[in-house]
Amino acid sequence: MTEIVIISEAAAYRVKEMMTHNGEEGSMLRVSVNGGGCSGLSYGMSFEHEKKEDDIELGQHGIDIVVSQEDASILNGTTIDYKESLMGGGFTIDNPNAIASCGCGSSFRTAKKAGTPETC
């Protein structure tokens, strides 16, 4: 069975740093799908203190991750990484279910869910 979301060690390390910096130790990382973006859907990541009734909870590299049942099929097999370069760093998301994405890298659509595109 494929993990819904796979977080790399580098991304988990960066999330832990952000939790500490923002006073969010002990929080869970919510990975979500929202309507909007150039391609119709966009990714979201936020800190949560409580698990919702329909959430699926995952644990990787010391991070508790929550994903709603609704978003799970869209995110199934998605990998989150963190990359550093001379121009700075950022999270990268590789979703095998995305059939189209836009240049900004945070907007996408799948064969089953297109969303409503907006201007990036």
MODELLER restraints for C-alpha pairs under 7 A, 6 or more apart:
rsr = mdl.restraints
at = mdl.atoms
rsr.add(forms.Gaussian(group=physical.xy_distance, feature=features.Distance(at['CA:2:A'], at['CA:77:A']), mean=5.84, stdev=0.5))
rsr.add(forms.Gaussian(group=physical.xy_distance, feature=features.Distance(at['CA:3:A'], at['CA:76:A']), mean=6.60, stdev=0.5))
rsr.add(forms.Gaussian(group=physical.xy_distance, feature=features.Distance(at['CA:3:A'], at['CA:77:A']), mean=5.64, stdev=0.5))
rsr.add(forms.Gaussian(group=physical.xy_distance, feature=features.Distance(at['CA:4:A'], at['CA:72:A']), mean=6.15, stdev=0.5))
rsr.add(forms.Gaussian(group=physical.xy_distance, feature=features.Distance(at['CA:4:A'], at['CA:75:A']), mean=5.94, stdev=0.5))
rsr.add(forms.Gaussian(group=physical.xy_distance, feature=features.Distance(at['CA:4:A'], at['CA:76:A']), mean=4.00, stdev=0.5))
rsr.add(forms.Gaussian(group=physical.xy_distance, feature=features.Distance(at['CA:4:A'], at['CA:77:A']), mean=4.98, stdev=0.5))
rsr.add(forms.Gaussian(group=physical.xy_distance, feature=features.Distance(at['CA:4:A'], at['CA:78:A']), mean=6.41, stdev=0.5))
rsr.add(forms.Gaussian(group=physical.xy_distance, feature=features.Distance(at['CA:5:A'], at['CA:75:A']), mean=6.60, stdev=0.5))
rsr.add(forms.Gaussian(group=physical.xy_distance, feature=features.Distance(at['CA:5:A'], at['CA:76:A']), mean=6.34, stdev=0.5))
rsr.add(forms.Gaussian(group=physical.xy_distance, feature=features.Distance(at['CA:5:A'], at['CA:77:A']), mean=5.68, stdev=0.5))
rsr.add(forms.Gaussian(group=physical.xy_distance, feature=features.Distance(at['CA:5:A'], at['CA:78:A']), mean=4.91, stdev=0.5))
rsr.add(forms.Gaussian(group=physical.xy_distance, feature=features.Distance(at['CA:5:A'], at['CA:79:A']), mean=5.86, stdev=0.5))
rsr.add(forms.Gaussian(group=physical.xy_distance, feature=features.Distance(at['CA:6:A'], at['CA:77:A']), mean=6.92, stdev=0.5))
rsr.add(forms.Gaussian(group=physical.xy_distance, feature=features.Distance(at['CA:6:A'], at['CA:78:A']), mean=6.12, stdev=0.5))
rsr.add(forms.Gaussian(group=physical.xy_distance, feature=features.Distance(at['CA:6:A'], at['CA:79:A']), mean=4.66, stdev=0.5))
rsr.add(forms.Gaussian(group=physical.xy_distance, feature=features.Distance(at['CA:6:A'], at['CA:80:A']), mean=6.17, stdev=0.5))
rsr.add(forms.Gaussian(group=physical.xy_distance, feature=features.Distance(at['CA:7:A'], at['CA:60:A']), mean=6.82, stdev=0.5))
rsr.add(forms.Gaussian(group=physical.xy_distance, feature=features.Distance(at['CA:7:A'], at['CA:79:A']), mean=5.81, stdev=0.5))
rsr.add(forms.Gaussian(group=physical.xy_distance, feature=features.Distance(at['CA:7:A'], at['CA:80:A']), mean=4.79, stdev=0.5))
rsr.add(forms.Gaussian(group=physical.xy_distance, feature=features.Distance(at['CA:7:A'], at['CA:81:A']), mean=6.20, stdev=0.5))
rsr.add(forms.Gaussian(group=physical.xy_distance, feature=features.Distance(at['CA:8:A'], at['CA:80:A']), mean=6.24, stdev=0.5))
rsr.add(forms.Gaussian(group=physical.xy_distance, feature=features.Distance(at['CA:8:A'], at['CA:81:A']), mean=5.19, stdev=0.5))
rsr.add(forms.Gaussian(group=physical.xy_distance, feature=features.Distance(at['CA:9:A'], at['CA:61:A']), mean=6.33, stdev=0.5))
rsr.add(forms.Gaussian(group=physical.xy_distance, feature=features.Distance(at['CA:10:A'], at['CA:81:A']), mean=6.43, stdev=0.5))
rsr.add(forms.Gaussian(group=physical.xy_distance, feature=features.Distance(at['CA:10:A'], at['CA:82:A']), mean=5.56, stdev=0.5))
rsr.add(forms.Gaussian(group=physical.xy_distance, feature=features.Distance(at['CA:11:A'], at['CA:80:A']), mean=6.66, stdev=0.5))
rsr.add(forms.Gaussian(group=physical.xy_distance, feature=features.Distance(at['CA:11:A'], at['CA:81:A']), mean=4.87, stdev=0.5))
rsr.add(forms.Gaussian(group=physical.xy_distance, feature=features.Distance(at['CA:11:A'], at['CA:82:A']), mean=4.54, stdev=0.5))
rsr.add(forms.Gaussian(group=physical.xy_distance, feature=features.Distance(at['CA:11:A'], at['CA:91:A']), mean=6.98, stdev=0.5))
rsr.add(forms.Gaussian(group=physical.xy_distance, feature=features.Distance(at['CA:12:A'], at['CA:61:A']), mean=6.24, stdev=0.5))
rsr.add(forms.Gaussian(group=physical.xy_distance, feature=features.Distance(at['CA:12:A'], at['CA:63:A']), mean=6.53, stdev=0.5))
rsr.add(forms.Gaussian(group=physical.xy_distance, feature=features.Distance(at['CA:19:A'], at['CA:25:A']), mean=5.28, stdev=0.5))
rsr.add(forms.Gaussian(group=physical.xy_distance, feature=features.Distance(at['CA:27:A'], at['CA:47:A']), mean=5.89, stdev=0.5))
rsr.add(forms.Gaussian(group=physical.xy_distance, feature=features.Distance(at['CA:27:A'], at['CA:48:A']), mean=5.52, stdev=0.5))
rsr.add(forms.Gaussian(group=physical.xy_distance, feature=features.Distance(at['CA:27:A'], at['CA:49:A']), mean=5.03, stdev=0.5))
rsr.add(forms.Gaussian(group=physical.xy_distance, feature=features.Distance(at['CA:28:A'], at['CA:47:A']), mean=5.58, stdev=0.5))
rsr.add(forms.Gaussian(group=physical.xy_distance, feature=features.Distance(at['CA:28:A'], at['CA:48:A']), mean=5.08, stdev=0.5))
rsr.add(forms.Gaussian(group=physical.xy_distance, feature=features.Distance(at['CA:28:A'], at['CA:49:A']), mean=6.23, stdev=0.5))
rsr.add(forms.Gaussian(group=physical.xy_distance, feature=features.Distance(at['CA:28:A'], at['CA:63:A']), mean=6.94, stdev=0.5))
rsr.add(forms.Gaussian(group=physical.xy_distance, feature=features.Distance(at['CA:28:A'], at['CA:64:A']), mean=4.91, stdev=0.5))
rsr.add(forms.Gaussian(group=physical.xy_distance, feature=features.Distance(at['CA:28:A'], at['CA:65:A']), mean=5.52, stdev=0.5))
rsr.add(forms.Gaussian(group=physical.xy_distance, feature=features.Distance(at['CA:28:A'], at['CA:66:A']), mean=6.66, stdev=0.5))
rsr.add(forms.Gaussian(group=physical.xy_distance, feature=features.Distance(at['CA:29:A'], at['CA:45:A']), mean=6.70, stdev=0.5))
rsr.add(forms.Gaussian(group=physical.xy_distance, feature=features.Distance(at['CA:29:A'], at['CA:46:A']), mean=5.81, stdev=0.5))
rsr.add(forms.Gaussian(group=physical.xy_distance, feature=features.Distance(at['CA:29:A'], at['CA:47:A']), mean=4.87, stdev=0.5))
rsr.add(forms.Gaussian(group=physical.xy_distance, feature=features.Distance(at['CA:29:A'], at['CA:48:A']), mean=6.26, stdev=0.5))
rsr.add(forms.Gaussian(group=physical.xy_distance, feature=features.Distance(at['CA:29:A'], at['CA:64:A']), mean=6.18, stdev=0.5))
rsr.add(forms.Gaussian(group=physical.xy_distance, feature=features.Distance(at['CA:29:A'], at['CA:65:A']), mean=4.69, stdev=0.5))
rsr.add(forms.Gaussian(group=physical.xy_distance, feature=features.Distance(at['CA:29:A'], at['CA:66:A']), mean=6.14, stdev=0.5))
rsr.add(forms.Gaussian(group=physical.xy_distance, feature=features.Distance(at['CA:30:A'], at['CA:45:A']), mean=5.43, stdev=0.5))
rsr.add(forms.Gaussian(group=physical.xy_distance, feature=features.Distance(at['CA:30:A'], at['CA:46:A']), mean=5.20, stdev=0.5))
rsr.add(forms.Gaussian(group=physical.xy_distance, feature=features.Distance(at['CA:30:A'], at['CA:47:A']), mean=5.94, stdev=0.5))
rsr.add(forms.Gaussian(group=physical.xy_distance, feature=features.Distance(at['CA:30:A'], at['CA:48:A']), mean=6.35, stdev=0.5))
rsr.add(forms.Gaussian(group=physical.xy_distance, feature=features.Distance(at['CA:30:A'], at['CA:65:A']), mean=5.80, stdev=0.5))
rsr.add(forms.Gaussian(group=physical.xy_distance, feature=features.Distance(at['CA:30:A'], at['CA:66:A']), mean=4.83, stdev=0.5))
rsr.add(forms.Gaussian(group=physical.xy_distance, feature=features.Distance(at['CA:30:A'], at['CA:67:A']), mean=6.00, stdev=0.5))
rsr.add(forms.Gaussian(group=physical.xy_distance, feature=features.Distance(at['CA:31:A'], at['CA:44:A']), mean=5.73, stdev=0.5))
rsr.add(forms.Gaussian(group=physical.xy_distance, feature=features.Distance(at['CA:31:A'], at['CA:45:A']), mean=4.71, stdev=0.5))
rsr.add(forms.Gaussian(group=physical.xy_distance, feature=features.Distance(at['CA:31:A'], at['CA:46:A']), mean=6.93, stdev=0.5))
rsr.add(forms.Gaussian(group=physical.xy_distance, feature=features.Distance(at['CA:31:A'], at['CA:66:A']), mean=6.44, stdev=0.5))
rsr.add(forms.Gaussian(group=physical.xy_distance, feature=features.Distance(at['CA:31:A'], at['CA:67:A']), mean=5.61, stdev=0.5))
rsr.add(forms.Gaussian(group=physical.xy_distance, feature=features.Distance(at['CA:32:A'], at['CA:43:A']), mean=5.79, stdev=0.5))
rsr.add(forms.Gaussian(group=physical.xy_distance, feature=features.Distance(at['CA:32:A'], at['CA:44:A']), mean=4.84, stdev=0.5))
rsr.add(forms.Gaussian(group=physical.xy_distance, feature=features.Distance(at['CA:32:A'], at['CA:45:A']), mean=6.27, stdev=0.5))
rsr.add(forms.Gaussian(group=physical.xy_distance, feature=features.Distance(at['CA:32:A'], at['CA:67:A']), mean=6.32, stdev=0.5))
rsr.add(forms.Gaussian(group=physical.xy_distance, feature=features.Distance(at['CA:32:A'], at['CA:71:A']), mean=6.27, stdev=0.5))
rsr.add(forms.Gaussian(group=physical.xy_distance, feature=features.Distance(at['CA:33:A'], at['CA:41:A']), mean=6.59, stdev=0.5))
rsr.add(forms.Gaussian(group=physical.xy_distance, feature=features.Distance(at['CA:33:A'], at['CA:42:A']), mean=5.70, stdev=0.5))
rsr.add(forms.Gaussian(group=physical.xy_distance, feature=features.Distance(at['CA:33:A'], at['CA:43:A']), mean=4.80, stdev=0.5))
rsr.add(forms.Gaussian(group=physical.xy_distance, feature=features.Distance(at['CA:33:A'], at['CA:44:A']), mean=5.92, stdev=0.5))
rsr.add(forms.Gaussian(group=physical.xy_distance, feature=features.Distance(at['CA:33:A'], at['CA:71:A']), mean=6.02, stdev=0.5))
rsr.add(forms.Gaussian(group=physical.xy_distance, feature=features.Distance(at['CA:34:A'], at['CA:41:A']), mean=5.63, stdev=0.5))
rsr.add(forms.Gaussian(group=physical.xy_distance, feature=features.Distance(at['CA:34:A'], at['CA:42:A']), mean=5.20, stdev=0.5))
rsr.add(forms.Gaussian(group=physical.xy_distance, feature=features.Distance(at['CA:34:A'], at['CA:43:A']), mean=6.20, stdev=0.5))
rsr.add(forms.Gaussian(group=physical.xy_distance, feature=features.Distance(at['CA:34:A'], at['CA:44:A']), mean=6.79, stdev=0.5))
rsr.add(forms.Gaussian(group=physical.xy_distance, feature=features.Distance(at['CA:35:A'], at['CA:41:A']), mean=4.61, stdev=0.5))
rsr.add(forms.Gaussian(group=physical.xy_distance, feature=features.Distance(at['CA:35:A'], at['CA:42:A']), mean=6.22, stdev=0.5))
rsr.add(forms.Gaussian(group=physical.xy_distance, feature=features.Distance(at['CA:35:A'], at['CA:115:A']), mean=5.51, stdev=0.5))
rsr.add(forms.Gaussian(group=physical.xy_distance, feature=features.Distance(at['CA:35:A'], at['CA:116:A']), mean=6.40, stdev=0.5))
rsr.add(forms.Gaussian(group=physical.xy_distance, feature=features.Distance(at['CA:36:A'], at['CA:42:A']), mean=6.05, stdev=0.5))
rsr.add(forms.Gaussian(group=physical.xy_distance, feature=features.Distance(at['CA:36:A'], at['CA:115:A']), mean=6.57, stdev=0.5))
rsr.add(forms.Gaussian(group=physical.xy_distance, feature=features.Distance(at['CA:36:A'], at['CA:116:A']), mean=5.62, stdev=0.5))
rsr.add(forms.Gaussian(group=physical.xy_distance, feature=features.Distance(at['CA:36:A'], at['CA:117:A']), mean=5.42, stdev=0.5))
rsr.add(forms.Gaussian(group=physical.xy_distance, feature=features.Distance(at['CA:36:A'], at['CA:118:A']), mean=5.58, stdev=0.5))
rsr.add(forms.Gaussian(group=physical.xy_distance, feature=features.Distance(at['CA:37:A'], at['CA:107:A']), mean=5.06, stdev=0.5))
rsr.add(forms.Gaussian(group=physical.xy_distance, feature=features.Distance(at['CA:37:A'], at['CA:117:A']), mean=5.59, stdev=0.5))
rsr.add(forms.Gaussian(group=physical.xy_distance, feature=features.Distance(at['CA:37:A'], at['CA:118:A']), mean=5.02, stdev=0.5))
rsr.add(forms.Gaussian(group=physical.xy_distance, feature=features.Distance(at['CA:37:A'], at['CA:119:A']), mean=6.52, stdev=0.5))
rsr.add(forms.Gaussian(group=physical.xy_distance, feature=features.Distance(at['CA:37:A'], at['CA:120:A']), mean=5.92, stdev=0.5))
rsr.add(forms.Gaussian(group=physical.xy_distance, feature=features.Distance(at['CA:38:A'], at['CA:102:A']), mean=6.20, stdev=0.5))
rsr.add(forms.Gaussian(group=physical.xy_distance, feature=features.Distance(at['CA:38:A'], at['CA:107:A']), mean=5.89, stdev=0.5))
rsr.add(forms.Gaussian(group=physical.xy_distance, feature=features.Distance(at['CA:38:A'], at['CA:117:A']), mean=4.90, stdev=0.5))
rsr.add(forms.Gaussian(group=physical.xy_distance, feature=features.Distance(at['CA:38:A'], at['CA:118:A']), mean=4.81, stdev=0.5))
rsr.add(forms.Gaussian(group=physical.xy_distance, feature=features.Distance(at['CA:38:A'], at['CA:119:A']), mean=5.18, stdev=0.5))
rsr.add(forms.Gaussian(group=physical.xy_distance, feature=features.Distance(at['CA:38:A'], at['CA:120:A']), mean=5.13, stdev=0.5))
rsr.add(forms.Gaussian(group=physical.xy_distance, feature=features.Distance(at['CA:39:A'], at['CA:101:A']), mean=5.90, stdev=0.5))
rsr.add(forms.Gaussian(group=physical.xy_distance, feature=features.Distance(at['CA:39:A'], at['CA:102:A']), mean=6.08, stdev=0.5))
rsr.add(forms.Gaussian(group=physical.xy_distance, feature=features.Distance(at['CA:39:A'], at['CA:107:A']), mean=5.37, stdev=0.5))
rsr.add(forms.Gaussian(group=physical.xy_distance, feature=features.Distance(at['CA:39:A'], at['CA:108:A']), mean=4.83, stdev=0.5))
rsr.add(forms.Gaussian(group=physical.xy_distance, feature=features.Distance(at['CA:39:A'], at['CA:109:A']), mean=5.79, stdev=0.5))
rsr.add(forms.Gaussian(group=physical.xy_distance, feature=features.Distance(at['CA:39:A'], at['CA:117:A']), mean=5.00, stdev=0.5))
rsr.add(forms.Gaussian(group=physical.xy_distance, feature=features.Distance(at['CA:40:A'], at['CA:107:A']), mean=6.72, stdev=0.5))
rsr.add(forms.Gaussian(group=physical.xy_distance, feature=features.Distance(at['CA:40:A'], at['CA:108:A']), mean=6.22, stdev=0.5))
rsr.add(forms.Gaussian(group=physical.xy_distance, feature=features.Distance(at['CA:40:A'], at['CA:109:A']), mean=5.92, stdev=0.5))
rsr.add(forms.Gaussian(group=physical.xy_distance, feature=features.Distance(at['CA:40:A'], at['CA:114:A']), mean=5.51, stdev=0.5))
rsr.add(forms.Gaussian(group=physical.xy_distance, feature=features.Distance(at['CA:40:A'], at['CA:115:A']), mean=4.14, stdev=0.5))
rsr.add(forms.Gaussian(group=physical.xy_distance, feature=features.Distance(at['CA:40:A'], at['CA:116:A']), mean=4.34, stdev=0.5))
rsr.add(forms.Gaussian(group=physical.xy_distance, feature=features.Distance(at['CA:40:A'], at['CA:117:A']), mean=3.76, stdev=0.5))
rsr.add(forms.Gaussian(group=physical.xy_distance, feature=features.Distance(at['CA:40:A'], at['CA:118:A']), mean=6.70, stdev=0.5))
rsr.add(forms.Gaussian(group=physical.xy_distance, feature=features.Distance(at['CA:41:A'], at['CA:107:A']), mean=5.45, stdev=0.5))
rsr.add(forms.Gaussian(group=physical.xy_distance, feature=features.Distance(at['CA:41:A'], at['CA:108:A']), mean=5.24, stdev=0.5))
rsr.add(forms.Gaussian(group=physical.xy_distance, feature=features.Distance(at['CA:41:A'], at['CA:109:A']), mean=5.73, stdev=0.5))
rsr.add(forms.Gaussian(group=physical.xy_distance, feature=features.Distance(at['CA:41:A'], at['CA:114:A']), mean=6.75, stdev=0.5))
rsr.add(forms.Gaussian(group=physical.xy_distance, feature=features.Distance(at['CA:41:A'], at['CA:115:A']), mean=5.37, stdev=0.5))
rsr.add(forms.Gaussian(group=physical.xy_distance, feature=features.Distance(at['CA:42:A'], at['CA:106:A']), mean=5.52, stdev=0.5))
rsr.add(forms.Gaussian(group=physical.xy_distance, feature=features.Distance(at['CA:42:A'], at['CA:107:A']), mean=4.36, stdev=0.5))
rsr.add(forms.Gaussian(group=physical.xy_distance, feature=features.Distance(at['CA:42:A'], at['CA:108:A']), mean=6.15, stdev=0.5))
rsr.add(forms.Gaussian(group=physical.xy_distance, feature=features.Distance(at['CA:43:A'], at['CA:106:A']), mean=5.88, stdev=0.5))
rsr.add(forms.Gaussian(group=physical.xy_distance, feature=features.Distance(at['CA:43:A'], at['CA:107:A']), mean=6.85, stdev=0.5))
rsr.add(forms.Gaussian(group=physical.xy_distance, feature=features.Distance(at['CA:54:A'], at['CA:68:A']), mean=5.83, stdev=0.5))
rsr.add(forms.Gaussian(group=physical.xy_distance, feature=features.Distance(at['CA:54:A'], at['CA:69:A']), mean=5.72, stdev=0.5))
rsr.add(forms.Gaussian(group=physical.xy_distance, feature=features.Distance(at['CA:55:A'], at['CA:66:A']), mean=5.98, stdev=0.5))
rsr.add(forms.Gaussian(group=physical.xy_distance, feature=features.Distance(at['CA:55:A'], at['CA:67:A']), mean=5.42, stdev=0.5))
rsr.add(forms.Gaussian(group=physical.xy_distance, feature=features.Distance(at['CA:55:A'], at['CA:68:A']), mean=4.32, stdev=0.5))
rsr.add(forms.Gaussian(group=physical.xy_distance, feature=features.Distance(at['CA:55:A'], at['CA:69:A']), mean=5.82, stdev=0.5))
rsr.add(forms.Gaussian(group=physical.xy_distance, feature=features.Distance(at['CA:56:A'], at['CA:66:A']), mean=5.58, stdev=0.5))
rsr.add(forms.Gaussian(group=physical.xy_distance, feature=features.Distance(at['CA:56:A'], at['CA:67:A']), mean=5.29, stdev=0.5))
rsr.add(forms.Gaussian(group=physical.xy_distance, feature=features.Distance(at['CA:56:A'], at['CA:68:A']), mean=6.02, stdev=0.5))
rsr.add(forms.Gaussian(group=physical.xy_distance, feature=features.Distance(at['CA:56:A'], at['CA:69:A']), mean=6.46, stdev=0.5))
rsr.add(forms.Gaussian(group=physical.xy_distance, feature=features.Distance(at['CA:57:A'], at['CA:64:A']), mean=6.88, stdev=0.5))
rsr.add(forms.Gaussian(group=physical.xy_distance, feature=features.Distance(at['CA:57:A'], at['CA:65:A']), mean=5.70, stdev=0.5))
rsr.add(forms.Gaussian(group=physical.xy_distance, feature=features.Distance(at['CA:57:A'], at['CA:66:A']), mean=4.59, stdev=0.5))
rsr.add(forms.Gaussian(group=physical.xy_distance, feature=features.Distance(at['CA:57:A'], at['CA:67:A']), mean=6.66, stdev=0.5))
rsr.add(forms.Gaussian(group=physical.xy_distance, feature=features.Distance(at['CA:58:A'], at['CA:64:A']), mean=5.86, stdev=0.5))
rsr.add(forms.Gaussian(group=physical.xy_distance, feature=features.Distance(at['CA:58:A'], at['CA:65:A']), mean=4.97, stdev=0.5))
rsr.add(forms.Gaussian(group=physical.xy_distance, feature=features.Distance(at['CA:58:A'], at['CA:66:A']), mean=6.22, stdev=0.5))
rsr.add(forms.Gaussian(group=physical.xy_distance, feature=features.Distance(at['CA:59:A'], at['CA:65:A']), mean=5.88, stdev=0.5))
rsr.add(forms.Gaussian(group=physical.xy_distance, feature=features.Distance(at['CA:74:A'], at['CA:97:A']), mean=6.53, stdev=0.5))
rsr.add(forms.Gaussian(group=physical.xy_distance, feature=features.Distance(at['CA:75:A'], at['CA:95:A']), mean=6.52, stdev=0.5))
rsr.add(forms.Gaussian(group=physical.xy_distance, feature=features.Distance(at['CA:77:A'], at['CA:95:A']), mean=6.63, stdev=0.5))
rsr.add(forms.Gaussian(group=physical.xy_distance, feature=features.Distance(at['CA:77:A'], at['CA:96:A']), mean=6.47, stdev=0.5))
rsr.add(forms.Gaussian(group=physical.xy_distance, feature=features.Distance(at['CA:78:A'], at['CA:93:A']), mean=6.88, stdev=0.5))
rsr.add(forms.Gaussian(group=physical.xy_distance, feature=features.Distance(at['CA:78:A'], at['CA:94:A']), mean=5.54, stdev=0.5))
rsr.add(forms.Gaussian(group=physical.xy_distance, feature=features.Distance(at['CA:78:A'], at['CA:95:A']), mean=4.33, stdev=0.5))
rsr.add(forms.Gaussian(group=physical.xy_distance, feature=features.Distance(at['CA:78:A'], at['CA:96:A']), mean=6.38, stdev=0.5))
rsr.add(forms.Gaussian(group=physical.xy_distance, feature=features.Distance(at['CA:79:A'], at['CA:93:A']), mean=5.76, stdev=0.5))
rsr.add(forms.Gaussian(group=physical.xy_distance, feature=features.Distance(at['CA:79:A'], at['CA:94:A']), mean=5.14, stdev=0.5))
rsr.add(forms.Gaussian(group=physical.xy_distance, feature=features.Distance(at['CA:79:A'], at['CA:95:A']), mean=6.53, stdev=0.5))
rsr.add(forms.Gaussian(group=physical.xy_distance, feature=features.Distance(at['CA:80:A'], at['CA:91:A']), mean=6.75, stdev=0.5))
rsr.add(forms.Gaussian(group=physical.xy_distance, feature=features.Distance(at['CA:80:A'], at['CA:92:A']), mean=5.76, stdev=0.5))
rsr.add(forms.Gaussian(group=physical.xy_distance, feature=features.Distance(at['CA:80:A'], at['CA:93:A']), mean=4.71, stdev=0.5))
rsr.add(forms.Gaussian(group=physical.xy_distance, feature=features.Distance(at['CA:80:A'], at['CA:94:A']), mean=6.57, stdev=0.5))
rsr.add(forms.Gaussian(group=physical.xy_distance, feature=features.Distance(at['CA:81:A'], at['CA:91:A']), mean=5.59, stdev=0.5))
rsr.add(forms.Gaussian(group=physical.xy_distance, feature=features.Distance(at['CA:81:A'], at['CA:92:A']), mean=5.19, stdev=0.5))
rsr.add(forms.Gaussian(group=physical.xy_distance, feature=features.Distance(at['CA:81:A'], at['CA:93:A']), mean=6.53, stdev=0.5))
rsr.add(forms.Gaussian(group=physical.xy_distance, feature=features.Distance(at['CA:82:A'], at['CA:90:A']), mean=5.57, stdev=0.5))
rsr.add(forms.Gaussian(group=physical.xy_distance, feature=features.Distance(at['CA:82:A'], at['CA:91:A']), mean=4.33, stdev=0.5))
rsr.add(forms.Gaussian(group=physical.xy_distance, feature=features.Distance(at['CA:82:A'], at['CA:92:A']), mean=5.94, stdev=0.5))
rsr.add(forms.Gaussian(group=physical.xy_distance, feature=features.Distance(at['CA:83:A'], at['CA:89:A']), mean=5.47, stdev=0.5))
rsr.add(forms.Gaussian(group=physical.xy_distance, feature=features.Distance(at['CA:83:A'], at['CA:90:A']), mean=5.68, stdev=0.5))
rsr.add(forms.Gaussian(group=physical.xy_distance, feature=features.Distance(at['CA:83:A'], at['CA:91:A']), mean=6.41, stdev=0.5))
rsr.add(forms.Gaussian(group=physical.xy_distance, feature=features.Distance(at['CA:84:A'], at['CA:90:A']), mean=6.72, stdev=0.5))
rsr.add(forms.Gaussian(group=physical.xy_distance, feature=features.Distance(at['CA:97:A'], at['CA:110:A']), mean=5.69, stdev=0.5))
rsr.add(forms.Gaussian(group=physical.xy_distance, feature=features.Distance(at['CA:98:A'], at['CA:108:A']), mean=6.04, stdev=0.5))
rsr.add(forms.Gaussian(group=physical.xy_distance, feature=features.Distance(at['CA:98:A'], at['CA:109:A']), mean=5.43, stdev=0.5))
rsr.add(forms.Gaussian(group=physical.xy_distance, feature=features.Distance(at['CA:98:A'], at['CA:110:A']), mean=4.54, stdev=0.5))
rsr.add(forms.Gaussian(group=physical.xy_distance, feature=features.Distance(at['CA:99:A'], at['CA:109:A']), mean=6.06, stdev=0.5))
rsr.add(forms.Gaussian(group=physical.xy_distance, feature=features.Distance(at['CA:99:A'], at['CA:110:A']), mean=5.17, stdev=0.5))
rsr.add(forms.Gaussian(group=physical.xy_distance, feature=features.Distance(at['CA:99:A'], at['CA:111:A']), mean=6.35, stdev=0.5))
rsr.add(forms.Gaussian(group=physical.xy_distance, feature=features.Distance(at['CA:100:A'], at['CA:108:A']), mean=5.51, stdev=0.5))
rsr.add(forms.Gaussian(group=physical.xy_distance, feature=features.Distance(at['CA:100:A'], at['CA:109:A']), mean=5.53, stdev=0.5))
rsr.add(forms.Gaussian(group=physical.xy_distance, feature=features.Distance(at['CA:101:A'], at['CA:107:A']), mean=5.57, stdev=0.5))
rsr.add(forms.Gaussian(group=physical.xy_distance, feature=features.Distance(at['CA:101:A'], at['CA:108:A']), mean=4.03, stdev=0.5))
rsr.add(forms.Gaussian(group=physical.xy_distance, feature=features.Distance(at['CA:101:A'], at['CA:109:A']), mean=6.52, stdev=0.5))
rsr.add(forms.Gaussian(group=physical.xy_distance, feature=features.Distance(at['CA:102:A'], at['CA:108:A']), mean=6.46, stdev=0.5))
rsr.add(forms.Gaussian(group=physical.xy_distance, feature=features.Distance(at['CA:109:A'], at['CA:115:A']), mean=6.97, stdev=0.5))
